[in-house]
Amino acid sequence: MRSSLHKWAWLVVPLAYMVLFCTLSLNQHASFHTYALDMGQFVQAIWNTAHGRFMVNTLKPPNSMAWHFSPGLALIAPLYSMWPDARLLLVLQTFALALSGLPIYWYAQRRLNAWSAVIVLAAYYLAPSLHKANLAEFRRISLAVPGIALAWYGLVTKRYSRNDYSVRSPGFDRGTDHRTA
């Protein structure tokens, strides 16, 4: 039993991070500790996109594309039509940051024993800078972090080619287009 525990630990650690930080960020939002203008701009743009008005924003007209070029936020619109709530953005952000630890674990697993790799993964999730990024309300750049982490993994393991391993962040922010080849 003890020897097979590490086989599940790599999954439990990110899930624990997700549960804890979803709870913390949702409680922070429920207690009015997220900033209305920043969250409101993204929520309104995504809501309008879900309703056929691509990235329209009345807070900073004419639309979100004029002040923050983030076409990848339109990919959230189908989810937003199922759960039209600002909390969706906080949950997606936590999910993206939780996913970003997996390439770090995969790399550590190639270099270290199984338990050491799990410790490296836990250290990533215990980093105060990750907590600050997760709890500083919604930042669209955080949605690009899993793609960046995957690109890093491809580079350090030399698992890439020009044709089949190009990782691009789908336009969540200017300057986040990262390629491995």
LOLUMFI-72218 format. One line per 8 residues: number of its first residue (from 1); their letters; for each residue x, y, z of N, C-alpha, C, O. Coordinates in steps of 0.2 Angstrom, whole numbers, plus 5000, padded with zeros to 4 digits. Layout:
<rs>
NUM = A = X:Y:Z:X:Y:Z:X:Y:Z:X:Y:Z ~ ...
</rs>
This chain:
<rs>
1 = MRSSLHKW = 5004:4994:5000:5000:5000:5000:5004:5006:5000:5003:5011:4996 ~ 5009:5006:5004:5014:5012:5005:5018:5014:4998:5018:5019:4996 ~ 5020:5008:4995:5024:5009:4989:5019:5012:4983:5022:5015:4979 ~ 5013:5011:4983:5009:5013:4978:5006:5020:4979:5002:5022:4975 ~ 5007:5022:4985:5004:5029:4987:5006:5034:4983:5003:5039:4981 ~ 5013:5034:4981:5015:5039:4976:5012:5039:4969:5012:5044:4966 ~ 5009:5034:4968:5005:5033:4961:4999:5038:4961:4997:5040:4956 ~ 4997:5039:4967:4991:5044:4967:4992:5051:4970:4989:5055:4969
9 = AWLVVPLA = 4998:5051:4973:5000:5058:4976:5001:5063:4971:4999:5069:4973 ~ 5003:5062:4965:5004:5067:4960:4997:5070:4958:4997:5076:4956 ~ 4992:5066:4959:4985:5068:4957:4982:5072:4963:4978:5077:4962 ~ 4983:5069:4969:4980:5072:4975:4983:5079:4977:4979:5084:4979 ~ 4989:5080:4976:4992:5087:4977:4989:5093:4973:4987:5098:4976 ~ 4988:5092:4966:4985:5097:4962:4977:5098:4964:4975:5103:4964 ~ 4974:5092:4965:4967:5093:4967:4966:5096:4974:4961:5100:4975 ~ 4971:5095:4979:4970:5099:4985:4971:5106:4984:4968:5110:4987
17 = YMVLFCTL = 4976:5108:4980:4977:5115:4978:4971:5118:4975:4969:5123:4977 ~ 4968:5114:4970:4962:5117:4967:4956:5118:4972:4953:5123:4972 ~ 4955:5113:4976:4950:5114:4981:4951:5120:4986:4947:5124:4987 ~ 4957:5120:4989:4959:5125:4993:4958:5132:4990:4955:5137:4993 ~ 4961:5133:4984:4962:5140:4981:4955:5142:4978:4954:5148:4977 ~ 4951:5137:4976:4944:5139:4973:4940:5141:4979:4937:5146:4979 ~ 4941:5138:4985:4937:5140:4991:4940:5147:4993:4936:5151:4994 ~ 4946:5148:4993:4949:5155:4995:4947:5160:4991:4945:5166:4993
25 = SLNQHASF = 4948:5159:4984:4946:5164:4979:4939:5166:4979:4936:5172:4978 ~ 4934:5161:4980:4927:5162:4980:4925:5165:4986:4921:5170:4986 ~ 4928:5164:4992:4926:5167:4998:4929:5174:4998:4925:5179:5000 ~ 4935:5175:4995:4937:5182:4994:4932:5186:4990:4931:5192:4991 ~ 4930:5183:4984:4925:5187:4980:4918:5188:4984:4915:5193:4983 ~ 4916:5183:4988:4910:5184:4991:4910:5189:4997:4905:5192:4998 ~ 4916:5190:4999:4917:5195:5004:4919:5202:5001:4921:5206:5005 ~ 4918:5203:4995:4919:5209:4991:4926:5212:4992:4927:5218:4992
33 = HTYALDMG = 4931:5207:4991:4938:5209:4991:4941:5208:4984:4947:5207:4983 ~ 4936:5207:4979:4939:5208:4972:4937:5215:4969:4932:5218:4972 ~ 4941:5217:4964:4939:5224:4962:4934:5224:4957:4935:5221:4952 ~ 4929:5228:4958:4923:5228:4953:4925:5230:4946:4922:5227:4942 ~ 4929:5235:4945:4930:5237:4939:4934:5232:4935:4932:5231:4929 ~ 4939:5229:4937:4943:5224:4934:4939:5218:4932:4939:5216:4926 ~ 4936:5215:4937:4932:5209:4936:4926:5211:4932:4924:5207:4927 ~ 4923:5217:4933:4917:5219:4929:4919:5219:4921:4914:5217:4917
41 = QFVQAIWN = 4924:5222:4920:4926:5223:4913:4926:5216:4909:4924:5215:4904 ~ 4930:5211:4912:4930:5204:4909:4924:5201:4909:4922:5197:4904 ~ 4920:5201:4915:4914:5198:4915:4909:5200:4910:4906:5196:4907 ~ 4909:5207:4909:4904:5210:4904:4906:5208:4897:4902:5206:4893 ~ 4912:5208:4896:4915:5206:4889:4913:5199:4887:4911:5198:4882 ~ 4914:5195:4892:4913:5187:4891:4905:5186:4891:4903:5182:4886 ~ 4901:5190:4895:4894:5189:4895:4891:5191:4888:4887:5188:4885 ~ 4894:5197:4886:4891:5199:4879:4893:5195:4874:4890:5194:4869
49 = TAHGRFMV = 4899:5192:4874:4902:5187:4869:4897:5181:4869:4895:5179:4863 ~ 4895:5179:4875:4891:5173:4875:4884:5174:4872:4880:5170:4870 ~ 4882:5181:4872:4876:5183:4869:4876:5186:4862:4872:5190:4860 ~ 4882:5185:4859:4882:5187:4852:4885:5194:4850:4885:5196:4845 ~ 4887:5197:4855:4890:5204:4855:4898:5203:4856:4900:5204:4862 ~ 4902:5202:4852:4909:5200:4853:4913:5205:4857:4914:5211:4854 ~ 4914:5203:4863:4919:5207:4867:4916:5214:4869:4920:5219:4870 ~ 4910:5215:4868:4907:5222:4869:4908:5224:4877:4906:5219:4881
57 = NTLKPPNS = 4909:5230:4878:4910:5232:4885:4908:5239:4886:4911:5243:4882 ~ 4903:5241:4890:4901:5247:4891:4905:5251:4896:4904:5257:4897 ~ 4909:5248:4900:4913:5251:4905:4919:5255:4901:4921:5261:4904 ~ 4922:5252:4896:4927:5256:4892:4925:5254:4885:4928:5250:4882 ~ 4920:5258:4882:4918:5257:4875:4924:5258:4870:4929:5261:4872 ~ 4924:5255:4864:4918:5251:4862:4918:5244:4863:4913:5241:4864 ~ 4924:5241:4864:4924:5234:4866:4931:5232:4870:4935:5237:4870 ~ 4931:5227:4873:4937:5225:4876:4943:5224:4872:4949:5225:4874
65 = MAWHFSPG = 4942:5223:4865:4948:5222:4861:4951:5228:4860:4957:5228:4858 ~ 4948:5234:4861:4951:5240:4860:4956:5242:4866:4961:5246:4865 ~ 4955:5240:4872:4959:5241:4877:4963:5236:4880:4969:5237:4883 ~ 4962:5230:4879:4966:5224:4881:4964:5218:4876:4959:5215:4875 ~ 4969:5217:4871:4968:5213:4866:4969:5206:4869:4975:5203:4870 ~ 4963:5202:4870:4963:5196:4873:4958:5191:4869:4952:5190:4873 ~ 4958:5190:4863:4953:5186:4860:4952:5179:4863:4947:5176:4862 ~ 4957:5176:4866:4956:5170:4870:4950:5170:4875:4948:5164:4876
73 = LALIAPLY = 4949:5176:4877:4943:5176:4882:4937:5174:4879:4932:5172:4883 ~ 4936:5174:4873:4930:5172:4869:4929:5165:4870:4923:5162:4869 ~ 4934:5161:4871:4934:5154:4872:4930:5152:4878:4928:5146:4879 ~ 4930:5157:4883:4926:5156:4889:4919:5157:4888:4915:5154:4893 ~ 4917:5160:4883:4910:5162:4882:4905:5156:4882:4900:5156:4886 ~ 4906:5150:4879:4902:5144:4880:4901:5142:4887:4895:5140:4889 ~ 4906:5142:4891:4906:5140:4898:4902:5145:4902:4898:5143:4906 ~ 4903:5151:4900:4899:5157:4903:4892:5156:4902:4888:5158:4906
81 = SMWPDARL = 4890:5154:4896:4883:5153:4895:4879:5148:4899:4873:5148:4900 ~ 4883:5143:4901:4881:5138:4905:4881:5140:4913:4876:5138:4917 ~ 4886:5144:4915:4886:5146:4922:4888:5154:4921:4894:5155:4922 ~ 4883:5158:4920:4884:5165:4920:4886:5169:4926:4881:5172:4929 ~ 4892:5168:4929:4894:5170:4935:4901:5172:4935:4905:5169:4932 ~ 4903:5178:4938:4910:5180:4939:4914:5175:4942:4920:5175:4941 ~ 4911:5171:4946:4915:5166:4950:4918:5161:4945:4923:5157:4946 ~ 4915:5160:4939:4918:5155:4934:4925:5157:4932:4929:5153:4931
89 = LLVLQTFA = 4926:5164:4932:4933:5166:4930:4938:5164:4935:4944:5162:4934 ~ 4936:5165:4942:4940:5163:4947:4942:5155:4947:4947:5153:4949 ~ 4937:5151:4946:4938:5144:4946:4942:5142:4940:4946:5138:4941 ~ 4941:5145:4934:4945:5143:4928:4953:5145:4930:4957:5142:4928 ~ 4954:5151:4933:4960:5153:4934:4964:5148:4939:4970:5146:4938 ~ 4960:5146:4944:4963:5141:4949:4965:5135:4945:4970:5131:4946 ~ 4960:5132:4941:4961:5126:4937:4967:5127:4933:4971:5122:4932 ~ 4968:5133:4929:4974:5133:4925:4980:5133:4929:4985:5130:4927
97 = LALSGLPI = 4980:5137:4934:4986:5137:4939:4988:5130:4941:4994:5128:4942 ~ 4983:5126:4943:4984:5119:4945:4986:5115:4940:4991:5111:4941 ~ 4984:5115:4934:4986:5112:4928:4994:5113:4927:4998:5109:4924 ~ 4996:5119:4928:5003:5121:4926:5008:5118:4930:5014:5118:4928 ~ 5006:5114:4936:5011:5111:4940:5013:5104:4937:5018:5101:4938 ~ 5008:5101:4933:5009:5094:4930:5016:5094:4926:5019:5089:4927 ~ 5017:5098:4921:5023:5098:4918:5030:5098:4922:5035:5095:4921 ~ 5029:5102:4927:5035:5102:4932:5036:5095:4935:5041:5093:4936
105 = YWYAQRRL = 5030:5092:4937:5030:5085:4940:5033:5080:4935:5037:5076:4937 ~ 5031:5081:4929:5033:5076:4924:5041:5076:4923:5044:5071:4923 ~ 5043:5083:4923:5050:5083:4922:5054:5081:4928:5059:5077:4928 ~ 5051:5082:4934:5055:5080:4941:5055:5072:4941:5059:5069:4943 ~ 5049:5069:4938:5049:5062:4938:5054:5059:4934:5056:5053:4935 ~ 5056:5062:4929:5061:5060:4924:5068:5060:4927:5072:5056:4926 ~ 5069:5065:4932:5075:5066:4935:5076:5063:4942:5082:5062:4944 ~ 5071:5062:4945:5071:5061:4953:5067:5054:4954:5064:5052:4949
113 = NAWSAVIV = 5067:5052:4960:5063:5046:4962:5056:5049:4962:5055:5055:4963 ~ 5051:5044:4963:5044:5046:4963:5042:5051:4969:5038:5056:4968 ~ 5044:5049:4975:5043:5054:4980:5046:5061:4980:5043:5066:4982 ~ 5052:5061:4977:5055:5067:4976:5051:5072:4971:5051:5078:4972 ~ 5049:5068:4966:5045:5072:4961:5038:5075:4964:5036:5080:4963 ~ 5035:5071:4968:5029:5073:4972:5031:5079:4976:5027:5084:4977 ~ 5037:5079:4980:5039:5085:4984:5040:5091:4980:5038:5096:4982 ~ 5043:5090:4974:5044:5096:4970:5037:5099:4967:5037:5105:4967
121 = LAAYYLAP = 5033:5095:4966:5026:5097:4964:5023:5100:4970:5020:5106:4969 ~ 5023:5098:4976:5020:5101:4982:5024:5108:4983:5020:5113:4985 ~ 5030:5108:4982:5034:5114:4983:5031:5120:4978:5031:5126:4980 ~ 5030:5118:4972:5027:5122:4967:5020:5125:4970:5019:5131:4969 ~ 5016:5121:4972:5010:5123:4974:5010:5127:4981:5005:5131:4983 ~ 5015:5126:4985:5016:5130:4991:5020:5137:4990:5020:5140:4995 ~ 5022:5138:4984:5025:5144:4983:5021:5151:4984:5015:5151:4981 ~ 5023:5155:4988:5019:5161:4989:5017:5165:4983:5012:5168:4983
129 = SLHKANLA = 5022:5165:4978:5020:5169:4972:5014:5166:4968:5010:5170:4965 ~ 5014:5160:4968:5008:5156:4965:5002:5158:4969:4996:5159:4966 ~ 5002:5158:4975:4996:5160:4979:4994:5167:4978:4988:5169:4977 ~ 4999:5172:4977:4997:5179:4976:4994:5179:4969:4989:5183:4968 ~ 4997:5176:4964:4994:5176:4958:4987:5174:4957:4983:5176:4954 ~ 4985:5169:4961:4979:5166:4961:4974:5170:4965:4968:5170:4963 ~ 4976:5173:4970:4971:5177:4974:4971:5184:4973:4967:5188:4976 ~ 4975:5187:4968:4975:5194:4966:4969:5195:4961:4970:5198:4956
137 = EFRRISLA = 4963:5192:4962:4958:5192:4958:4959:5189:4951:4964:5185:4951 ~ 4955:5190:4946:4956:5187:4940:4961:5190:4935:4961:5196:4934 ~ 4966:5187:4933:4971:5189:4928:4971:5185:4922:4972:5179:4923 ~ 4970:5187:4917:4969:5183:4911:4975:5180:4909:4975:5174:4906 ~ 4981:5182:4911:4988:5179:4909:4988:5173:4912:4992:5168:4910 ~ 4985:5172:4918:4985:5165:4922:4982:5159:4918:4984:5154:4919 ~ 4978:5161:4913:4975:5156:4909:4980:5153:4903:4979:5148:4901 ~ 4986:5157:4902:4991:5155:4898:4996:5151:4901:5000:5148:4898
145 = VPGIALAW = 4996:5151:4908:5002:5147:4911:5002:5140:4910:5008:5137:4909 ~ 4997:5136:4909:4998:5129:4907:5001:5128:4901:5005:5124:4900 ~ 4999:5132:4896:5003:5132:4889:5010:5133:4890:5014:5130:4886 ~ 5012:5138:4894:5019:5140:4895:5023:5135:4898:5028:5133:4896 ~ 5019:5132:4903:5023:5126:4907:5024:5120:4902:5029:5117:4902 ~ 5019:5119:4898:5020:5113:4893:5025:5115:4888:5029:5110:4886 ~ 5025:5121:4886:5031:5123:4881:5038:5122:4885:5042:5120:4881 ~ 5038:5124:4891:5044:5123:4894:5046:5116:4895:5052:5114:4894
153 = YGLVTKRY = 5041:5112:4896:5043:5105:4897:5045:5102:4890:5050:5098:4890 ~ 5042:5104:4885:5044:5102:4878:5051:5104:4877:5055:5100:4874 ~ 5053:5110:4879:5060:5112:4878:5065:5108:4882:5070:5106:4879 ~ 5064:5108:4888:5069:5104:4892:5069:5097:4891:5075:5094:4893 ~ 5064:5094:4889:5065:5087:4887:5066:5085:4880:5067:5080:4877 ~ 5067:5091:4876:5068:5090:4869:5063:5086:4865:5064:5083:4860 ~ 5056:5087:4867:5051:5084:4864:5047:5089:4860:5041:5091:4863 ~ 5049:5091:4855:5046:5096:4851:5048:5095:4843:5054:5092:4842
161 = SRNDYSVR = 5044:5097:4839:5046:5098:4832:5042:5104:4829:5037:5106:4832 ~ 5045:5107:4824:5042:5113:4821:5034:5111:4819:5030:5116:4820 ~ 5033:5105:4817:5026:5104:4815:5021:5101:4820:5015:5103:4820 ~ 5023:5097:4825:5018:5094:4829:5019:5096:4836:5015:5093:4840 ~ 5023:5100:4838:5024:5102:4845:5025:5109:4846:5029:5112:4849 ~ 5020:5113:4843:5020:5120:4844:5015:5122:4849:5009:5121:4848 ~ 5017:5125:4855:5012:5126:4860:5011:5134:4860:5016:5138:4860 ~ 5005:5136:4859:5003:5143:4858:4998:5144:4864:4993:5140:4864
169 = SPGFDRGT = 4999:5150:4867:4993:5152:4871:4988:5155:4867:4990:5159:4862 ~ 4982:5153:4867:4977:5155:4863:4974:5163:4863:4968:5164:4864 ~ 4979:5167:4864:4977:5174:4864:4974:5177:4870:4970:5181:4870 ~ 4976:5175:4876:4974:5177:4882:4977:5184:4884:4974:5188:4888 ~ 4982:5186:4881:4986:5192:4882:4991:5193:4877:4993:5189:4874 ~ 4992:5200:4876:4997:5201:4871:5004:5199:4874:5005:5199:4880 ~ 5008:5197:4870:5015:5195:4872:5015:5188:4875:5021:5186:4877 ~ 5010:5184:4875:5010:5177:4878:5010:5172:4873:5009:5166:4874
177 = DHRTA = 5012:5173:4866:5012:5168:4861:5019:5165:4862:5024:5168:4859 ~ 5019:5159:4864:5026:5155:4865:5026:5149:4861:5021:5145:4861 ~ 5031:5148:4857:5032:5142:4853:5038:5139:4856:5043:5141:4858 ~ 5038:5132:4855:5044:5128:4857:5048:5127:4851:5054:5124:4852 ~ 5047:5129:4845:5051:5128:4839:5052:5134:4836:5056:5134:4831
</rs>
